[in-house]
């Protein structure tokens, strides 16, 4: 899968790493995600979770039931050791210090056809990259809360996919329902979506996020935060 090779490098058969330029390029060019935490020169840079997901798909294929739990932020140049194979038990990607950074649960029939894998990666990552402001802003308005505009922190907690069939050739992903559970300064968001192909429903999925540092909604502060995001996006595309 040549398009993905430019965004990480092999160290050995099980181990890969991602530098800040690669992670940033994946976020901007594939996910259309201009979160400052994925800027290559950011002191807080972390590898996009969706890139870890994409690498896992390339290694293990698409399964009918898949769950991914993002357990820790991954800094640039971190050596990531993927399991040799997947089983009926949850497997883990660990860093070079043995710390778990990604949990994988893959079950059911499997397709290793590269065209399908690339289609799922591109479609899901493009959907996933639209969290802010398109999906999260209406949720924050609805619940009268907002993330810290000076240090916005939205953590990718998990995602799951359930396929009724792996026989698809025109995959599309549609947001169906969103929710936000607020508990003090923490918010747990769930984004439910459907999977379709040629007008036929073929599955469902959910992405879960944690919003930290919540405070009362302030329209002026949110407007400024959005303007800075879109300025960063325009700068990143130039």
C-alpha positions in Angstrom: 0.0 0.0 0.0 2.3 2.7 -1.3 0.3 5.8 -0.2 0.8 4.8 3.5 4.6 4.0 3.3 5.6 7.7 3.2 4.1 8.3 6.7 6.2 5.9 8.8 9.3 3.7 8.6 10.0 0.1 9.4 12.7 -0.6 11.9 12.2 -4.4 11.8 9.5 -6.9 11.0 7.4 -5.8 14.0 8.6 -2.3 14.8 7.9 1.0 13.2 8.4 4.7 14.0 6.9 8.0 12.9 8.8 11.2 12.8 7.1 14.6 13.3 7.1 15.5 9.6 5.5 12.2 8.7 2.8 12.4 11.4 2.1 16.0 10.5 1.8 15.2 6.8 -0.6 12.4 7.5 -2.8 14.6 9.7 -2.9 17.4 7.1 -2.9 15.5 3.8 -5.0 12.4 4.6 -7.2 13.5 7.6 -7.5 17.2 6.8 -6.8 17.6 10.5 -4.9 20.8 11.5 -4.9 20.3 15.2 -1.8 22.2 16.5 -0.7 19.1 18.4 0.1 17.5 15.1 2.2 20.4 13.8 5.7 19.1 13.1 7.3 21.9 15.1 5.0 21.6 18.1 6.6 21.0 21.5 3.5 18.9 22.3 3.6 16.9 19.0 2.0 13.5 19.1 1.5 10.9 16.4 -2.1 10.9 15.1 -4.1 8.0 16.5 -5.6 7.5 13.1 -2.1 6.8 11.7 -1.6 4.0 14.3 -5.0 2.6 13.3 -4.0 2.8 9.6 -0.7 0.9 10.2 -2.7 -1.8 12.1 -5.1 -2.2 9.2 -2.2 -2.6 6.8 -0.6 -5.2 9.0 -3.7 -7.2 9.9 -6.4 -6.4 7.3 -10.0 -5.5 7.9 -12.0 -7.7 10.3 -15.7 -7.8 10.7 -15.4 -6.6 14.3 -12.7 -4.2 15.3 -12.0 -2.2 18.4 -9.0 0.2 18.9 -8.3 1.7 22.3 -5.8 4.6 22.4 -3.9 4.2 25.7 -1.2 6.8 25.6 0.1 9.7 23.5 3.0 8.8 21.2 5.9 11.2 20.7 7.8 11.5 17.5 10.5 8.9 16.8 9.0 6.5 19.3 9.6 2.8 18.4 6.3 1.1 18.2 6.2 -2.7 18.4 3.1 -4.3 16.9 2.0 -7.8 17.7 3.1 -10.5 15.3 -0.5 -11.6 14.8 -3.9 -11.1 16.3 -5.9 -13.7 18.2 -9.3 -13.8 20.0 -7.7 -11.9 22.9 -7.0 -8.2 23.0 -3.5 -7.5 21.7 -1.4 -4.4 22.3 1.1 -2.1 20.5 3.8 -1.2 23.0 6.5 1.4 22.8 10.2 0.8 23.2 9.8 1.0 27.0 7.2 -1.7 27.1 4.3 0.7 27.7 1.0 -0.1 26.0 -0.1 2.7 23.6 -2.8 0.9 21.5 -5.1 -1.9 22.3 -6.5 -4.0 19.4 -9.4 -6.4 19.4 -10.0 -7.9 15.9 -12.6 -10.7 15.3 -14.5 -12.4 12.6 -13.9 -12.7 8.8 -10.9 -10.8 7.5 -10.1 -9.2 4.2 -6.5 -8.4 3.3 -7.3 -6.8 -0.1 -5.2 -3.6 -0.4 -7.9 -1.7 -2.3 -10.4 -2.3 0.4 -8.0 -1.5 3.2 -6.9 1.8 1.5 -10.6 2.7 0.9 -11.4 2.2 4.6 -8.3 4.1 5.8 -9.0 7.1 3.6 -12.7 7.3 4.3 -12.6 6.8 8.0 -9.6 9.1 8.6 -11.2 11.8 6.5 -14.4 11.4 8.6 -12.4 11.3 11.9 -10.4 14.4 11.1 -13.5 16.6 11.1 -14.0 16.4 14.9 -13.3 20.1 15.4 -15.1 22.3 14.9 -17.7 20.6 12.7 -18.8 17.9 15.1 -17.6 19.0 18.6 -18.7 22.7 18.4 -22.4 22.0 18.1 -22.1 19.5 21.0 -20.3 22.1 23.2 -23.0 24.7 22.4 -25.8 22.2 23.2 -24.3 21.5 26.7 -23.1 25.1 27.3 -19.5 24.0 27.8 -16.2 24.5 26.0 -12.6 23.2 26.0 -9.8 25.5 27.2 -9.2 27.9 24.2 -5.6 28.5 25.3 -4.8 24.8 25.7 -7.4 22.8 23.8 -7.2 19.2 24.7 -9.4 16.5 23.1 -8.1 13.0 23.6 -8.9 10.1 21.2 -10.1 7.4 23.5 -11.3 4.6 21.3 -13.1 3.6 18.1 -14.9 0.5 16.9 -16.3 -0.8 13.6 -18.8 -3.6 13.0 -19.2 -4.8 9.4 -22.2 -6.9 8.2 -20.1 -7.8 5.1 -16.6 -7.1 3.9 -17.8 -7.1 0.3 -17.8 -3.4 -0.5 -16.4 -1.3 -3.3 -17.7 2.2 -2.7 -17.5 2.8 1.0 -19.0 5.9 2.6 -19.3 7.0 6.2 -22.1 9.1 7.6 -22.4 10.6 11.1 -25.7 9.4 12.6 -25.8 10.6 16.2 -23.6 12.4 18.8 -23.6 12.6 22.5 -21.7 14.4 25.3 -21.7 13.4 28.9 -20.3 16.2 31.1 -18.8 15.5 34.5 -17.2 18.6 36.0 -14.3 19.6 33.8 -14.4 16.3 31.8 -16.6 15.5 28.9 -17.1 12.1 27.3 -18.2 12.4 23.6 -19.5 9.6 21.4 -19.8 9.9 17.6 -22.0 7.2 16.1 -21.7 6.6 12.4 -23.0 4.3 9.7 -21.0 2.4 7.0 -22.5 2.1 3.5 -21.6 0.9 0.1 -23.5 1.6 -3.1 -26.5 2.9 -1.1 -26.7 -0.2 1.1 -26.0 -0.2 4.8 -23.0 -2.6 5.6 -22.1 -1.6 9.2 -21.8 0.8 12.1 -19.1 2.4 14.2 -18.5 4.7 17.1 -15.6 7.0 18.0 -15.2 8.1 21.6 -13.3 11.2 22.7 -12.4 12.8 26.1 -12.7 16.6 26.4 -10.6 18.0 29.2 -10.6 21.3 31.0 -14.2 22.1 30.4 -15.6 25.5 31.4 -18.7 27.5 30.7 -19.3 28.2 27.0 -18.1 31.7 25.8 -19.1 32.6 22.3 -16.3 35.1 21.8 -13.6 32.7 23.0 -15.0 29.9 20.8 -15.1 32.2 17.8 -11.5 33.2 18.4 -10.5 29.5 18.8 -12.2 28.6 15.5 -10.6 31.5 13.7 -7.2 30.5 14.9 -7.8 26.9 13.8 -8.8 27.9 10.3 -5.9 30.3 10.1 -3.6 27.4 11.0 -5.4 25.3 8.3 -4.9 27.9 5.6 -1.2 28.4 6.6 -0.7 24.6 6.6 -2.1 24.3 3.1 0.0 27.2 1.6 
